[in-house]
Amino acid sequence: MGKAWRVLGVSTFAFVVCFAVWMMFGVIGIPIRRELGLNATEFGLLTATPVLSGAALRLPLGIWTDRFGGRIVMTVLLLACAVPVWLVSYASQLWQFLAIGLVLGAVGASFAVGTPYVARFFPAHKRGLAMGVFGAGTSGAALNLFVAPWIVDHHGWQMVPRVYAIALLATALLFRLLSAPDPGVDPARKSPGLGAQLRVLRDPRVWKYCQYYSLTFGGFAALSLWMPQYFVGEYGVAIAAAAALAAAFSLPAGALRALGGALSDRFGAHATTWWVLWLAWIALFLLSYPQTELIVHTIRGPAPFHIGLNLWMFVPLLFALGVALAFGMASTFKYLGDDFSDNLGVVTGIVGLAGGLAGFLLPILWGALLDLLGIRSSAFMLLYGIVWVSLILIYLTEVRRVDYPGSHDLHAPQPEKAPN
């Protein structure tokens, strides 16, 4: 098992670096927004564009990982993405940032490479923990929130993509040296055609897990991008302080994902997912309430009241939401490891695609809502509605054990009635 843990360690480190790069615009987008005079919707588009390409590429990279192996695909990905990351420092117009962002966003697809890669080195009873540890690489979002503001303050935002490009090259070298060939993967072996691999889409469980991951990972990625500017606008703090406060969400959502994988191994994916959805529901209900001023007309005259979360109430609730999403990301992939172990690469790509698309769409929708309503907490209101959809779905398909058309025996058969 020594080789397995070494592979897991270096793969997780590579994913940390990739995720930090993927979330880069969440910090450098703030000074870029001021330079270009962007509105909230345009800022959402700027930060979310890399997430779009990262999502779109998860499926093909997952398929290539099944065929060529994660070691080869991850190394090539790290080397190739260093170039567009460096070029960001030379962009000066919105369309240039969007075009380059689409290319560098490929680093976000590293998740669909690393997940099936590390899973192949572990037995089934440890696979949830292994995928949870690897998934903890999303803590790269928190790393970005600490590193990028310091670089911006001391050297300007243009230095951030240059440092990150060098980090990608160094990580590629380290990964190549410490990783190992995929067990059971033979690039010369003829793989099933794309149609055969995508036949798994007929399984309704895939779509259900896509919905779960759209909330857990999509919400995590989008909030990691959105929170720094949220703290700046809502509470008037500086960029460095806003990034540090946003790390109260990103850090647990990354670091505790391994614990979520262990809990999923211990209690099962269903039980873990069910309870973390309720935790997210409670946190989002409170986070959604906007700053409100009320005037009550009493016998002594008008009495003003303020209802809203101050900074020291908001941050712990954000932390709780980060924990819930971390456990939910891990439990979703425990489902996948249990149900689709034979074609984990393609299923990981499909579910990761759904999560990434949600991470792309949410900042744009939040920006549009902010421009329309002028209420910053509308971002949490939208997530609150998505949690309701997930709770209803898991209740109907797993708690009540109700079948839907085309399901594959998701519940145990009912005993036959005794004859009269």
N, C-alpha and C positions, 0 to 999 in steps of 0.2 A: 504493500500500500504506500510505500515511501514515494514511488514515482507518481502515484495518483495525487498525493497531496502536493508534490512539487508542481505538477501541471496545474492543479487548482490554484496554487498561490500565484504563479506567474500569469495565468490567464486572468485572475481577478485583478492583479495590478494593471495589466494591459487594459482591462475594461474600465478601471478607475480613470486612467489617463484619457481614454477615448470619451468617456462621459463628461469629463471636465471640458474637453475641447468642444463637445456637442452643445454644452450649456454656455459657451463663451459669450454669446450675444446677450445673455441675461444681465451681464455686468457692463460690458463695453457698449451695449446698446444704449445705455443711459447717456453718456457723453455724445454718442453718435446722434441720438435723438435731438439733443440740444443744438448740435452743429447743423443738422439738416432741417430742423423745425418740424418734426414729424408729429402728427396727432396720435391718439391712442390706438386707433385701428392700424395705422402704418407701423407703429412701434410693435404691435402684436404680430404683424406680418414679418417684420424684420427678425424678431426673436424666434419665430416659429418656422421659418423657411428651412433651416437645417434639419429640423425635426421631420419635415415632409419627406425629404430624400432618404433620411435614415430609416423612416418607416417603409417607404416603397422598396428599398433594397433588402429589407430583412427576409423577404420570401426568396428571391433568387440566391442570396448568400446562404440561407438555410439549406436550400437544395444543393448548392455547390459544396457545402460542408459535408452533407451526406455522401457526396460523390468523391471529392478530393481530400477531405479531411480538414479539421479545424486548424491544424498547425500551418498548413500552406495558406489557407484563405486568410487567416488572421494576420500572418506576416505581410502578405501582399497588401492587405487593407491598410495596415499601419503605415507602410512606406508610401502608398499612393496618396493618402490623405494629407501628408505633410506639405505637399505642394500648394493646394488651394488654401490651406490654413495660413501659410506664409503670405499668400497674395492678398489676404484680407487687409493687411497693413497698408496697401497701396490704393484701396478703394476710396472714393470720394463722393459718390452719388448713390442714391437708394437702389437703383437698378443694378449697380455693380455689386453692392452688398448682397442683394437677393440672388444674383446669378452665381456668385462665388459660394454663398451659403448653401445653395442647392448641391454643389459638388462636395464641399467639405462635410456636409451632413451625413455622408456615407459612414463616418465613424460611429454613428449611432446604430448602424446595423451590426456592429461587433457583437451585440448581445445574441443575435441569432446564430452567430458563429461559435461563440464560447459556450453557450448553454449545452448544445448537444455534444460538443467536444469534451467538456469535463464530465458530463453524465456517463460517457462511455467507459470511464476509468473506475466507476463505482458500482457496487451491487445495488439492487433495487431498494433495500432497506436503508441505505445511506444516500440515496440519490436526492431526496428532498433537501437534506442538509447541504450536499455538495452544490446543488443549483442555487440554494439560498446564499451560501458563501460567495459564489460567483456573482449572484445578483446584487450582493452588497457593494459591488463596484459602482452602483449608482451613487454611492457616497462621493464619487468624483464631482457631482454637482456641488456638494459642500466644499470640496477642495477648491473648486473654481471660485466660490464665494469668498474664500480667504485669500487666495493667491492673486486673482485678477484685480481686486480693488487696490492692493498694495502696489502692483505694477503700474496701474493707471495713475495713482497719486504721485509716484516717484519718477515715472518715465513716459507717461502718456499712454492712451489706449492702444496706439499702434504697436507698442512693444509686446502686448499680450499675445497676439497671434504668432509673432516671431518666436517667442519663448515656447509656445505650445507646439509649434512645428518641429523645433529641435527635440522637444520631449517625445514626440511621436517617433522620430527616427531612433532615438536612444532606446525607446521601449521595444521597437521592432527587433533591434539587435539582441536585447535581453531575452525577449520572448523566444527567438530562434534558438538561443543557446540553452535555455532551461526547459523548453517544452519537449514533448515526445510525439512520435508518430501515433496517429489514431489507431486504437485496436479495432480490428474488424473492418477497416476501410481499405479498399483496393481500388485506386483510381483507374486501373486497367479494366476492372470489371464493368460490364455493360449495366448501366443503371436503368430503371424504369423510365419511360417517357414522361414528359411533363403532365400529360393527361392522366396517366396512371397515378402519378404522385398527388395530383390535385383532386383525385377521387375522394380523398378524405373530407373534402368540403361537403359531401353528402351527409356526413355525420352531424346531427344537430348539436352534439356536445361541443364541437369545434366553435360553433357560433355563440354558444353560451359562454364559453371560456373567453372568446373574443370580447364579449360584453364586459365580463369581469375585469379583464386586463385593460380595456379602454378606460375604465374608471380608475383602477389602481395605478397602473403605470402612466396612462395618459394624464391623469390628474397630477401625479408626482412630477412628471417632466414639465407640464405646463406651469404648475405652481413654482417650480424651481426657477423658471424663467421670469415669472410674473412678480414674485414676492419682493425682490429688491426695489423695483420702482413703486410697488404698493406701499412699502414702508416710507419711501421718500415722499410720496404724495399724501398719504393718509396721516402720517405722524411727523413729517417734516424733519427727518433725520438725514445726516450726510450719507453719501454713497457707501463709504466703508462701514459705517454703523448699520446701514440697511442690509448690506450683504451679510454681516455677522449675525444679525437678527434672523435673516432668512435661513441661515444655516441651522437654526433651531428646528426648521422643518426638514431641510435636505439631509442633514447628517443622520438623524435617527432613521429616516426613511431608507437610507442606504445601509448604515451599519447594522441595524436590527433586522434586516432582511434575512440574514443567516439564522437568527433566532426564530423567525417565522417559518423557515424551512424545517428547523428541528421540531417546532410545535406541530407542523403539518405531518411530519413523520410519526410523531407520538400520538396525536389525537385525530389525524385524518384531515384531508383537504377540506371536506365539507364543513366540519365543525369549526375549523379555524376561520374559513371564509365567512360563515354565518355570523360569528360574533364580532369579527372586525368590521363587517359592514354596519352593524349596529353602533359600534364605537364611532365610525366615520359619520353616521347619521346624526348622532348627538353633537359631535364637534362642529359639523357644518351647520346645524340648526342655530347654534350660538354665534358662529362666525358670520352667518348671513345677515344678522340684524344690523341695519345701518345706524350711523350716529343720528340720534333723534332728539329734538327738543320738544317738550310738552308744556303747556300752560294749563293749569287747573284753576278754575275760578272758584275760590273759596269765599267764606263770609268776611275774611280779612283782606280780600283782594286777590289778584292773580298770583299764583305760586308756580314758578318755572321749575321744570324737572328735566334732567338730561339722562337719556338712556343710550348706552353704547359701550363698547369695549375700549378701555384704555390700553396702552402699550403692554403693561405688565399682566393684563388679563388675556390679551390677544395672543402673545407668544406661547404661553403654556397650552392653549387650545390648538394652536398651529402645531406644536410638538405632538400632541395627542393624535391629530390628524395624520401627521407623518408616520407615527408608529402604526396606525391602522392601515395605511396604504402600503407600508413595508411588509407587514404580515400578509396582506391581500395579494401582493405581487408574488410572494413566495408560495402561498397556498395554491394560487392559480397554476403555477408551474409544477407543483406536486400533482395536481390533477393530470397534467399533460404527461408527466413521467410515468404515472400509473396506467393511464388509458392508451397512450400512443408511443410506447417505448420502441416499437419497431420502425417508426418513421418520425422520430422526434424532431429531426432537422426541419422538415417541411412544415410540420404542425407548429413548431416554434416560430418559424418564419411567418406563418399566417397570423397567429395570435399576436406576435410582436408587431406585425404590420398594423393590426387593428389598434393596438396600444399606441403606436407611434403616430398614426393618423389622428387619434384623439389628442395627443400631445401637440400636434400641429394646429388642429382646428380650435382648440379651447382658447389659446391666447388671442386669436383673431376674433372669436366670438366675444370674449371678455372686453376687448378693445371696442368692438362695435356697441356692446351694451353700455360701456362707460361713456362713449360719445353720445349715445341716445338718452340714457337715464341720468348720467352724472353721479351714479352711486357706485363707489368702488367695491362694496361688498356684494354687488350683483354677480361677481365671479363665483363667490361661494354659494349664492342662490342657485346658480346653474348646476354646480356640482351636487348640491343637495337633491335636486330633481333626478340626477343620474343615479344617485345612491338608491333612491326609491325604486327605480326601474330594476336595479340589481337585486334588491331585497325581494321584490315581487317575483322575479324570475327564479331565484334560488328557493323561494318558498313553494312555488308551484311545481318545480321540477325535482326538488330533493326533500324538502320538509314534508310536504303533503304526498310526495311520490306520485304525482300526476303525470301520465305520459302525454306527449304531444306527437303529432304525425311524424312518422319516420324515426322515432327514438329507438335506441338499441337497448331495450331491456334495462332501463335506468332504475327500475325498482324490482324487488324480489317478487316472484309470482305469488298470488294469493292462494291460500289453501282451498281445496275444493270443499263445498258444503257436504256434510254427511247426508246420505239418503234418508228420506223420511221413513 
